[in-house]
Amino acid sequence: MAAYQIHEDYLKLQITVPLYAPILPSLQRMTRFMFKRQSIPNTIDHCTYGIGCQDGHSISIEIFSPCGLAHNAPCLLFLHGGAFVLPATGYHKRLMCDYALGCACKVVFVDYRLAPRYPYPHGLADCFSVYNWLLEHAQTLDIDIDRIGVCGDSSGGALAAALTLMIRDRSIKKPLFQLLVYPVLDMRMTTGSMKIFQDTPIWNAKLNQKMWKLYVPKNQVLDRPEYASPALSASFDNVPKCYIEVNEYDCLRDEAINYSQNLSQSKIDIVLVQTKGTVHGFELNYRSGYTQQIIKTRIDYMNRQFYADP
Protein backbone atom coordinates (compact mmCIF):
# COMPACT_ATOMS: atom_id res chain seq x y z
CA MET A 1 0.00 0.00 0.00
CA ALA A 2 1.28 3.46 -0.90
CA ALA A 3 2.22 5.90 1.85
CA TYR A 4 -0.94 7.99 2.00
CA GLN A 5 -1.16 10.82 4.54
CA ILE A 6 -4.36 9.50 6.07
CA HIS A 7 -5.80 11.33 9.09
CA GLU A 8 -4.77 9.61 12.30
CA ASP A 9 -8.40 8.86 13.18
CA TYR A 10 -8.69 6.59 10.13
CA LEU A 11 -5.38 4.76 10.14
CA LYS A 12 -6.97 1.70 11.75
CA LEU A 13 -9.58 1.35 9.01
CA GLN A 14 -7.42 -1.10 7.07
CA ILE A 15 -10.31 -3.16 5.73
CA THR A 16 -11.75 -3.83 2.30
CA VAL A 17 -15.12 -4.97 0.99
CA PRO A 18 -14.94 -8.52 -0.44
CA LEU A 19 -17.00 -8.24 -3.63
CA TYR A 20 -17.29 -11.92 -4.55
CA ALA A 21 -20.74 -12.92 -5.74
CA PRO A 22 -20.82 -16.34 -3.99
CA ILE A 23 -20.33 -14.82 -0.53
CA LEU A 24 -22.54 -11.76 -0.99
CA PRO A 25 -25.73 -13.41 0.37
CA SER A 26 -23.90 -14.14 3.64
CA LEU A 27 -22.49 -10.61 3.75
CA GLN A 28 -25.95 -9.18 3.11
CA ARG A 29 -27.42 -11.15 6.03
CA MET A 30 -24.59 -10.09 8.33
CA THR A 31 -24.92 -6.44 7.34
CA ARG A 32 -28.67 -6.48 7.89
CA PHE A 33 -28.07 -7.94 11.34
CA MET A 34 -25.65 -5.11 12.15
CA PHE A 35 -28.20 -2.54 10.99
CA LYS A 36 -31.00 -4.02 13.10
CA ARG A 37 -28.72 -4.30 16.11
CA GLN A 38 -27.83 -0.59 16.01
CA SER A 39 -29.94 1.12 18.67
CA ILE A 40 -32.21 4.10 18.07
CA PRO A 41 -32.11 7.04 20.55
CA ASN A 42 -35.19 7.45 22.73
CA THR A 43 -35.54 10.94 21.25
CA ILE A 44 -36.46 9.37 17.89
CA ASP A 45 -39.84 8.04 16.78
CA HIS A 46 -39.48 5.13 14.39
CA CYS A 47 -42.00 3.41 12.12
CA THR A 48 -41.95 1.09 9.10
CA TYR A 49 -44.04 0.82 5.94
CA GLY A 50 -44.31 -1.57 3.04
CA ILE A 51 -45.08 0.03 -0.30
CA GLY A 52 -45.46 -1.39 -3.78
CA CYS A 53 -43.08 -0.81 -6.68
CA GLN A 54 -44.32 -0.53 -10.28
CA ASP A 55 -43.26 -4.11 -11.02
CA GLY A 56 -45.13 -5.49 -8.02
CA HIS A 57 -42.16 -5.72 -5.68
CA SER A 58 -42.83 -4.67 -2.07
CA ILE A 59 -40.34 -2.12 -0.73
CA SER A 60 -39.63 -1.77 2.98
CA ILE A 61 -39.07 1.76 4.24
CA GLU A 62 -38.37 3.13 7.70
CA ILE A 63 -39.05 6.66 8.94
CA PHE A 64 -36.97 8.29 11.67
CA SER A 65 -38.49 11.39 13.27
CA PRO A 66 -37.51 13.50 16.29
CA CYS A 67 -40.07 13.16 19.08
CA GLY A 68 -42.44 16.12 19.07
CA LEU A 69 -41.57 17.16 15.53
CA ALA A 70 -43.54 20.14 14.24
CA HIS A 71 -46.31 19.64 11.69
CA ASN A 72 -45.56 19.92 7.97
CA ALA A 73 -41.93 18.98 8.61
CA PRO A 74 -39.04 18.76 6.15
CA CYS A 75 -38.17 15.31 4.84
CA LEU A 76 -34.90 13.68 3.78
CA LEU A 77 -34.98 10.65 1.48
CA PHE A 78 -31.91 8.59 2.49
CA LEU A 79 -30.35 6.21 -0.05
CA HIS A 80 -27.61 4.16 1.57
CA GLY A 81 -24.27 3.12 0.09
CA GLY A 82 -22.88 -0.40 -0.12
CA ALA A 83 -21.53 -0.88 -3.67
CA PHE A 84 -25.09 -1.59 -4.90
CA VAL A 85 -24.75 -5.05 -3.31
CA LEU A 86 -24.83 -4.54 0.47
CA PRO A 87 -27.64 -3.29 2.72
CA ALA A 88 -27.30 -0.33 5.05
CA THR A 89 -25.11 -0.91 8.07
CA GLY A 90 -25.04 0.38 11.63
CA TYR A 91 -23.42 3.74 10.99
CA HIS A 92 -26.07 4.50 8.36
CA LYS A 93 -28.71 4.22 11.06
CA ARG A 94 -26.66 6.50 13.31
CA LEU A 95 -26.38 9.01 10.48
CA MET A 96 -30.12 8.97 9.85
CA CYS A 97 -30.87 9.59 13.51
CA ASP A 98 -28.33 12.41 13.66
CA TYR A 99 -29.74 13.98 10.49
CA ALA A 100 -33.29 13.74 11.85
CA LEU A 101 -32.33 15.35 15.16
CA GLY A 102 -29.91 17.87 13.68
CA CYS A 103 -32.31 19.06 10.99
CA ALA A 104 -35.64 18.57 12.81
CA CYS A 105 -36.83 16.55 9.83
CA LYS A 106 -38.21 13.15 8.96
CA VAL A 107 -35.66 10.80 7.42
CA VAL A 108 -37.04 8.14 5.09
CA PHE A 109 -34.84 5.08 4.64
CA VAL A 110 -35.27 2.93 1.51
CA ASP A 111 -34.32 -0.74 1.66
CA TYR A 112 -33.96 -0.96 -2.12
CA ARG A 113 -33.18 -4.15 -4.05
CA LEU A 114 -29.54 -5.17 -4.34
CA ALA A 115 -27.27 -6.57 -7.03
CA PRO A 116 -26.21 -9.08 -8.17
CA ARG A 117 -29.63 -10.72 -7.84
CA TYR A 118 -31.28 -7.43 -8.74
CA PRO A 119 -28.89 -5.43 -10.96
CA TYR A 120 -29.64 -2.02 -12.43
CA PRO A 121 -32.35 -0.68 -12.77
CA HIS A 122 -34.17 -2.46 -9.90
CA GLY A 123 -32.71 -0.43 -7.04
CA LEU A 124 -33.31 2.87 -8.82
CA ALA A 125 -36.88 1.83 -9.62
CA ASP A 126 -37.46 1.25 -5.91
CA CYS A 127 -36.07 4.68 -5.03
CA PHE A 128 -38.25 6.35 -7.67
CA SER A 129 -41.34 4.51 -6.36
CA VAL A 130 -40.64 5.70 -2.81
CA TYR A 131 -40.12 9.30 -3.94
CA ASN A 132 -43.48 9.22 -5.75
CA TRP A 133 -45.08 7.68 -2.68
CA LEU A 134 -43.76 10.51 -0.52
CA LEU A 135 -45.29 13.09 -2.86
CA GLU A 136 -48.62 11.27 -2.92
CA HIS A 137 -48.77 10.74 0.85
CA ALA A 138 -47.17 13.96 2.06
CA GLN A 139 -50.28 15.12 3.87
CA THR A 140 -50.76 11.80 5.68
CA LEU A 141 -47.05 11.68 6.56
CA ASP A 142 -47.24 15.32 7.71
CA ILE A 143 -44.29 16.42 5.57
CA ASP A 144 -43.80 19.59 3.57
CA ILE A 145 -43.88 18.73 -0.12
CA ASP A 146 -41.71 21.79 -0.84
CA ARG A 147 -38.99 20.68 1.59
CA ILE A 148 -37.93 17.21 0.48
CA GLY A 149 -34.21 16.56 0.07
CA VAL A 150 -32.48 13.52 -1.41
CA CYS A 151 -29.31 12.18 0.21
CA GLY A 152 -27.00 9.34 -0.81
CA ASP A 153 -23.52 8.13 0.04
CA SER A 154 -21.26 6.14 -2.30
CA SER A 155 -23.53 3.94 -4.47
CA GLY A 156 -26.44 5.64 -2.75
CA GLY A 157 -25.04 8.86 -4.20
CA ALA A 158 -25.32 7.34 -7.68
CA LEU A 159 -28.94 6.48 -6.96
CA ALA A 160 -29.66 9.95 -5.57
CA ALA A 161 -28.10 11.71 -8.57
CA ALA A 162 -29.83 9.37 -11.04
CA LEU A 163 -33.12 9.84 -9.23
CA THR A 164 -32.94 13.62 -9.65
CA LEU A 165 -32.22 13.19 -13.37
CA MET A 166 -35.17 10.82 -13.73
CA ILE A 167 -37.46 13.18 -11.82
CA ARG A 168 -36.42 16.05 -14.09
CA ASP A 169 -36.93 14.02 -17.26
CA ARG A 170 -40.40 12.89 -16.17
CA SER A 171 -41.47 16.42 -15.15
CA ILE A 172 -42.25 15.44 -11.57
CA LYS A 173 -41.94 17.90 -8.71
CA LYS A 174 -38.22 17.97 -8.00
CA PRO A 175 -36.55 17.78 -4.57
CA LEU A 176 -35.33 20.92 -2.84
CA PHE A 177 -31.72 19.67 -2.95
CA GLN A 178 -29.49 16.64 -3.43
CA LEU A 179 -26.72 15.77 -0.98
CA LEU A 180 -24.09 13.45 -2.47
CA VAL A 181 -21.49 12.02 -0.09
CA TYR A 182 -18.41 10.53 -1.83
CA PRO A 183 -20.74 9.43 -4.62
CA VAL A 184 -20.31 6.82 -7.36
CA LEU A 185 -21.04 8.67 -10.60
CA ASP A 186 -19.04 7.46 -13.59
CA MET A 187 -18.85 3.90 -14.89
CA ARG A 188 -16.08 4.89 -17.35
CA MET A 189 -13.55 4.98 -14.47
CA THR A 190 -10.99 7.10 -16.33
CA THR A 191 -10.21 9.87 -13.83
CA GLY A 192 -6.85 10.56 -12.23
CA SER A 193 -7.93 9.40 -8.78
CA MET A 194 -9.29 6.18 -10.28
CA LYS A 195 -5.87 5.49 -11.78
CA ILE A 196 -3.92 6.44 -8.64
CA PHE A 197 -5.90 4.88 -5.79
CA GLN A 198 -5.62 1.17 -6.53
CA ASP A 199 -4.99 0.07 -2.93
CA THR A 200 -6.67 2.59 -0.60
CA PRO A 201 -8.42 1.21 2.53
CA ILE A 202 -12.09 0.21 2.46
CA TRP A 203 -12.56 1.16 -1.20
CA ASN A 204 -10.33 1.42 -4.25
CA ALA A 205 -10.28 1.30 -8.04
CA LYS A 206 -10.02 -2.50 -8.20
CA LEU A 207 -13.13 -2.92 -6.08
CA ASN A 208 -14.87 -0.20 -8.08
CA GLN A 209 -14.41 -2.25 -11.26
CA LYS A 210 -15.91 -5.32 -9.59
CA MET A 211 -18.84 -3.23 -8.35
CA TRP A 212 -19.77 -2.01 -11.82
CA LYS A 213 -19.63 -5.55 -13.22
CA LEU A 214 -22.09 -6.68 -10.56
CA TYR A 215 -24.40 -3.67 -10.94
CA VAL A 216 -24.44 -3.47 -14.76
CA PRO A 217 -23.73 -6.91 -16.30
CA LYS A 218 -21.86 -6.93 -19.62
CA ASN A 219 -24.79 -8.22 -21.64
CA GLN A 220 -27.16 -5.51 -20.39
CA VAL A 221 -28.19 -2.86 -22.91
CA LEU A 222 -28.70 0.56 -21.31
CA ASP A 223 -31.35 2.66 -22.98
CA ARG A 224 -30.68 5.51 -20.54
CA PRO A 225 -27.06 5.01 -19.41
CA GLU A 226 -27.11 8.20 -17.33
CA TYR A 227 -29.59 6.58 -14.95
CA ALA A 228 -26.95 3.96 -14.14
CA SER A 229 -23.98 6.32 -14.40
CA PRO A 230 -25.15 9.94 -13.85
CA ALA A 231 -21.91 11.45 -15.23
CA LEU A 232 -23.01 10.24 -18.68
CA SER A 233 -25.96 12.62 -18.77
CA ALA A 234 -26.06 14.84 -21.86
CA SER A 235 -27.50 17.69 -19.80
CA PHE A 236 -27.39 18.73 -16.15
CA ASP A 237 -29.84 21.59 -16.55
CA ASN A 238 -32.73 21.99 -14.12
CA VAL A 239 -31.61 19.48 -11.49
CA PRO A 240 -31.79 20.43 -7.80
CA LYS A 241 -29.08 22.41 -6.06
CA CYS A 242 -26.37 20.12 -4.80
CA TYR A 243 -23.92 19.46 -1.98
CA ILE A 244 -21.06 17.17 -3.04
CA GLU A 245 -18.50 15.83 -0.56
CA VAL A 246 -15.30 14.04 -1.56
CA ASN A 247 -12.52 12.26 0.30
CA GLU A 248 -8.85 12.97 -0.29
CA TYR A 249 -7.84 9.31 -0.63
CA ASP A 250 -10.74 7.90 -2.60
CA CYS A 251 -10.77 6.61 -6.18
CA LEU A 252 -14.19 8.27 -6.58
CA ARG A 253 -12.87 11.72 -5.70
CA ASP A 254 -12.23 13.14 -9.16
CA GLU A 255 -15.44 11.94 -10.80
CA ALA A 256 -17.40 13.74 -8.09
CA ILE A 257 -15.34 16.91 -8.58
CA ASN A 258 -15.97 16.65 -12.34
CA TYR A 259 -19.68 16.20 -11.66
CA SER A 260 -19.76 19.33 -9.53
CA GLN A 261 -18.12 21.25 -12.38
CA ASN A 262 -20.71 19.96 -14.86
CA LEU A 263 -23.53 21.07 -12.56
CA SER A 264 -21.91 24.45 -12.06
CA GLN A 265 -21.61 24.95 -15.82
CA SER A 266 -25.36 24.32 -16.00
CA LYS A 267 -25.88 27.12 -13.44
CA ILE A 268 -26.83 24.72 -10.65
CA ASP A 269 -26.05 25.98 -7.14
CA ILE A 270 -23.17 23.79 -5.93
CA VAL A 271 -21.35 23.34 -2.63
CA LEU A 272 -18.23 21.18 -3.01
CA VAL A 273 -16.60 19.99 0.23
CA GLN A 274 -13.17 18.37 -0.09
CA THR A 275 -12.29 16.61 3.17
CA LYS A 276 -8.63 16.07 4.04
CA GLY A 277 -6.91 12.86 5.11
CA THR A 278 -10.13 10.92 4.65
CA VAL A 279 -10.88 7.55 3.06
CA HIS A 280 -14.09 6.13 1.65
CA GLY A 281 -16.48 5.16 4.45
CA PHE A 282 -14.53 7.06 7.11
CA GLU A 283 -17.69 7.25 9.23
CA LEU A 284 -16.80 3.75 10.40
CA ASN A 285 -14.86 5.74 13.02
CA TYR A 286 -18.03 7.51 14.03
CA ARG A 287 -16.70 8.88 17.30
CA SER A 288 -13.83 10.74 15.64
CA GLY A 289 -13.98 14.47 16.22
CA TYR A 290 -13.20 15.03 12.55
CA THR A 291 -16.00 12.67 11.50
CA GLN A 292 -18.41 14.63 13.65
CA GLN A 293 -17.17 17.90 12.19
CA ILE A 294 -17.86 16.67 8.66
CA ILE A 295 -21.31 15.37 9.61
CA LYS A 296 -22.07 18.78 11.11
CA THR A 297 -21.08 20.39 7.80
CA ARG A 298 -23.72 18.26 6.04
CA ILE A 299 -26.35 19.07 8.66
CA ASP A 300 -25.59 22.79 8.42
CA TYR A 301 -26.06 22.65 4.65
CA MET A 302 -29.40 20.83 4.97
CA ASN A 303 -30.64 23.28 7.59
CA ARG A 304 -29.82 26.20 5.30
CA GLN A 305 -31.97 24.58 2.62
CA PHE A 306 -34.84 23.38 4.81
CA TYR A 307 -35.14 26.63 6.76
CA ALA A 308 -34.11 29.26 4.20
CA ASP A 309 -36.10 32.50 4.29
CA PRO A 310 -38.81 32.47 1.63
C-alpha positions in Angstrom: 0.0 0.0 0.0 1.3 3.5 -0.9 2.2 5.9 1.8 -0.9 8.0 2.0 -1.2 10.8 4.5 -4.4 9.5 6.1 -5.8 11.3 9.1 -4.8 9.6 12.3 -8.4 8.9 13.2 -8.7 6.6 10.1 -5.4 4.8 10.1 -7.0 1.7 11.7 -9.6 1.3 9.0 -7.4 -1.1 7.1 -10.3 -3.2 5.7 -11.8 -3.8 2.3 -15.1 -5.0 1.0 -14.9 -8.5 -0.4 -17.0 -8.2 -3.6 -17.3 -11.9 -4.6 -20.7 -12.9 -5.7 -20.8 -16.3 -4.0 -20.3 -14.8 -0.5 -22.5 -11.8 -1.0 -25.7 -13.4 0.4 -23.9 -14.1 3.6 -22.5 -10.6 3.8 -25.9 -9.2 3.1 -27.4 -11.2 6.0 -24.6 -10.1 8.3 -24.9 -6.4 7.3 -28.7 -6.5 7.9 -28.1 -7.9 11.3 -25.6 -5.1 12.2 -28.2 -2.5 11.0 -31.0 -4.0 13.1 -28.7 -4.3 16.1 -27.8 -0.6 16.0 -29.9 1.1 18.7 -32.2 4.1 18.1 -32.1 7.0 20.5 -35.2 7.4 22.7 -35.5 10.9 21.2 -36.5 9.4 17.9 -39.8 8.0 16.8 -39.5 5.1 14.4 -42.0 3.4 12.1 -42.0 1.1 9.1 -44.0 0.8 5.9 -44.3 -1.6 3.0 -45.1 0.0 -0.3 -45.5 -1.4 -3.8 -43.1 -0.8 -6.7 -44.3 -0.5 -10.3 -43.3 -4.1 -11.0 -45.1 -5.5 -8.0 -42.2 -5.7 -5.7 -42.8 -4.7 -2.1 -40.3 -2.1 -0.7 -39.6 -1.8 3.0 -39.1 1.8 4.2 -38.4 3.1 7.7 -39.0 6.7 8.9 -37.0 8.3 11.7 -38.5 11.4 13.3 -37.5 13.5 16.3 -40.1 13.2 19.1 -42.4 16.1 19.1 -41.6 17.2 15.5 -43.5 20.1 14.2 -46.3 19.6 11.7 -45.6 19.9 8.0 -41.9 19.0 8.6 -39.0 18.8 6.1 -38.2 15.3 4.8 -34.9 13.7 3.8 -35.0 10.6 1.5 -31.9 8.6 2.5 -30.3 6.2 0.0 -27.6 4.2 1.6 -24.3 3.1 0.1 -22.9 -0.4 -0.1 -21.5 -0.9 -3.7 -25.1 -1.6 -4.9 -24.7 -5.1 -3.3 -24.8 -4.5 0.5 -27.6 -3.3 2.7 -27.3 -0.3 5.0 -25.1 -0.9 8.1 -25.0 0.4 11.6 -23.4 3.7 11.0 -26.1 4.5 8.4 -28.7 4.2 11.1 -26.7 6.5 13.3 -26.4 9.0 10.5 -30.1 9.0 9.8 -30.9 9.6 13.5 -28.3 12.4 13.7 -29.7 14.0 10.5 -33.3 13.7 11.8 -32.3 15.3 15.2 -29.9 17.9 13.7 -32.3 19.1 11.0 -35.6 18.6 12.8 -36.8 16.5 9.8 -38.2 13.1 9.0 -35.7 10.8 7.4 -37.0 8.1 5.1 -34.8 5.1 4.6 -35.3 2.9 1.5 -34.3 -0.7 1.7 -34.0 -1.0 -2.1 -33.2 -4.2 -4.1 -29.5 -5.2 -4.3 -27.3 -6.6 -7.0 -26.2 -9.1 -8.2 -29.6 -10.7 -7.8 -31.3 -7.4 -8.7 -28.9 -5.4 -11.0 -29.6 -2.0 -12.4 -32.4 -0.7 -12.8 -34.2 -2.5 -9.9 -32.7 -0.4 -7.0 -33.3 2.9 -8.8 -36.9 1.8 -9.6 -37.5 1.2 -5.9 -36.1 4.7 -5.0 -38.3 6.3 -7.7 -41.3 4.5 -6.4 -40.6 5.7 -2.8 -40.1 9.3 -3.9 -43.5 9.2 -5.7 -45.1 7.7 -2.7 -43.8 10.5 -0.5 -45.3 13.1 -2.9 -48.6 11.3 -2.9 -48.8 10.7 0.9 -47.2 14.0 2.1 -50.3 15.1 3.9 -50.8 11.8 5.7 -47.0 11.7 6.6 -47.2 15.3 7.7 -44.3 16.4 5.6 -43.8 19.6 3.6 -43.9 18.7 -0.1 -41.7 21.8 -0.8 -39.0 20.7 1.6 -37.9 17.2 0.5 -34.2 16.6 0.1 -32.5 13.5 -1.4 -29.3 12.2 0.2 -27.0 9.3 -0.8 -23.5 8.1 0.0 -21.3 6.1 -2.3 -23.5 3.9 -4.5 -26.4 5.6 -2.8 -25.0 8.9 -4.2 -25.3 7.3 -7.7 -28.9 6.5 -7.0 -29.7 10.0 -5.6 -28.1 11.7 -8.6 -29.8 9.4 -11.0 -33.1 9.8 -9.2 -32.9 13.6 -9.7 -32.2 13.2 -13.4 -35.2 10.8 -13.7 -37.5 13.2 -11.8 -36.4 16.0 -14.1 -36.9 14.0 -17.3 -40.4 12.9 -16.2 -41.5 16.4 -15.2 -42.2 15.4 -11.6 -41.9 17.9 -8.7 -38.2 18.0 -8.0 -36.5 17.8 -4.6 -35.3 20.9 -2.8 -31.7 19.7 -3.0 -29.5 16.6 -3.4 -26.7 15.8 -1.0 -24.1 13.4 -2.5 -21.5 12.0 -0.1 -18.4 10.5 -1.8 -20.7 9.4 -4.6 -20.3 6.8 -7.4 -21.0 8.7 -10.6 -19.0 7.5 -13.6 -18.8 3.9 -14.9 -16.1 4.9 -17.3 -13.6 5.0 -14.5 -11.0 7.1 -16.3 -10.2 9.9 -13.8 -6.8 10.6 -12.2 -7.9 9.4 -8.8 -9.3 6.2 -10.3 -5.9 5.5 -11.8 -3.9 6.4 -8.6 -5.9 4.9 -5.8 -5.6 1.2 -6.5 -5.0 0.1 -2.9 -6.7 2.6 -0.6 -8.4 1.2 2.5 -12.1 0.2 2.5 -12.6 1.2 -1.2 -10.3 1.4 -4.3 -10.3 1.3 -8.0 -10.0 -2.5 -8.2 -13.1 -2.9 -6.1 -14.9 -0.2 -8.1 -14.4 -2.3 -11.3 -15.9 -5.3 -9.6 -18.8 -3.2 -8.4 -19.8 -2.0 -11.8 -19.6 -5.6 -13.2 -22.1 -6.7 -10.6 -24.4 -3.7 -10.9 -24.4 -3.5 -14.8 -23.7 -6.9 -16.3 -21.9 -6.9 -19.6 -24.8 -8.2 -21.6 -27.2 -5.5 -20.4 -28.2 -2.9 -22.9 -28.7 0.6 -21.3 -31.4 2.7 -23.0 -30.7 5.5 -20.5 -27.1 5.0 -19.4 -27.1 8.2 -17.3 -29.6 6.6 -15.0 -27.0 4.0 -14.1 -24.0 6.3 -14.4 -25.2 9.9 -13.9 -21.9 11.5 -15.2 -23.0 10.2 -18.7 -26.0 12.6 -18.8 -26.1 14.8 -21.9 -27.5 17.7 -19.8 -27.4 18.7 -16.2 -29.8 21.6 -16.6 -32.7 22.0 -14.1 -31.6 19.5 -11.5 -31.8 20.4 -7.8 -29.1 22.4 -6.1 -26.4 20.1 -4.8 -23.9 19.5 -2.0 -21.1 17.2 -3.0 -18.5 15.8 -0.6 -15.3 14.0 -1.6 -12.5 12.3 0.3 -8.9 13.0 -0.3 -7.8 9.3 -0.6 -10.7 7.9 -2.6 -10.8 6.6 -6.2 -14.2 8.3 -6.6 -12.9 11.7 -5.7 -12.2 13.1 -9.2 -15.4 11.9 -10.8 -17.4 13.7 -8.1 -15.3 16.9 -8.6 -16.0 16.6 -12.3 -19.7 16.2 -11.7 -19.8 19.3 -9.5 -18.1 21.2 -12.4 -20.7 20.0 -14.9 -23.5 21.1 -12.6 -21.9 24.4 -12.1 -21.6 24.9 -15.8 -25.4 24.3 -16.0 -25.9 27.1 -13.4 -26.8 24.7 -10.6 -26.0 26.0 -7.1 -23.2 23.8 -5.9 -21.4 23.3 -2.6 -18.2 21.2 -3.0 -16.6 20.0 0.2 -13.2 18.4 -0.1 -12.3 16.6 3.2 -8.6 16.1 4.0 -6.9 12.9 5.1 -10.1 10.9 4.6 -10.9 7.6 3.1 -14.1 6.1 1.7 -16.5 5.2 4.4 -14.5 7.1 7.1 -17.7 7.2 9.2 -16.8 3.8 10.4 -14.9 5.7 13.0 -18.0 7.5 14.0 -16.7 8.9 17.3 -13.8 10.7 15.6 -14.0 14.5 16.2 -13.2 15.0 12.6 -16.0 12.7 11.5 -18.4 14.6 13.7 -17.2 17.9 12.2 -17.9 16.7 8.7 -21.3 15.4 9.6 -22.1 18.8 11.1 -21.1 20.4 7.8 -23.7 18.3 6.0 -26.3 19.1 8.7 -25.6 22.8 8.4 -26.1 22.6 4.7 -29.4 20.8 5.0 -30.6 23.3 7.6 -29.8 26.2 5.3 -32.0 24.6 2.6 -34.8 23.4 4.8 -35.1 26.6 6.8 -34.1 29.3 4.2 -36.1 32.5 4.3 -38.8 32.5 1.6 
